[in-house]
Amino acid sequence: MKNLVAELKNERDKQLSGSLYYWTQILFSYNSNHMEGTQLTEDQTQQIFDTGTVFANDGQAIKVDDVLETANHFRAFDYLLDTVEVPVTSAYVFELHRILKRATSQENDAKYHVGGFKIVPNQIGFLDATETTSPADTPQAIADLFSEWEASGQTGRDLSAIAKFHWQFERIHPFSDGNGRIGRLLIFKEGCRSGAVPLIIREDTKPYYLRGLKTFKTTPGYLIDTLGHEQDNYQGMIARFFPEPNHELD
């Protein structure tokens, strides 16, 4: 998807409203943040992207961090576009994490260790919690994951490989907060880098996505199918903006 990345960057640089880049930014930030509990609507996300301001709905209390992380996700996606061909390393995800958490209440709170690995144990979920890698073991676990990923070569990174990579990253859960959003940014980046159609996991797919992550070890097909469904959706977005058969973006 090298031509797709070039097209997205071209639309960004020309500030084309209503373009594929425009809607990718809004839908990606809205869905990925909303899955983590942000209360902003899609319309409010669009307001922030368009104007840098947001209007509350009747009786709505808007958290400052929700606004900041929405705007920061726009910046993280831009960073992703500019670094698609850069190998995935600890330093790379540290920078994504710093961008996502910039100026939020967590940025200078030592226990969150923004821009670095978790220093406090965490888990996935609450009632039916999934254990994650311990803080002490996280640096080596991530280094091993990224090393294995880079060694696999781009030709071996089909959707099944991307799904496994994402599951492994989320099982490690390397950050105190923001793991899902960083992981989903990496799905988009590595999809483009590997020549696959990228994807955005939408809020209404969340139950299937979470089931896929939880059961991946025994039933990987759930997550692979969910990512494939979202891949088809993004391919449909591309086709709506570039319907001409001779306009190739792969």
Beta strands, then each sheet from edge to edge (+ up, - down):
strand 1: 123-124
strand 2: 130-131
sheet 1: 1+ 2-
end
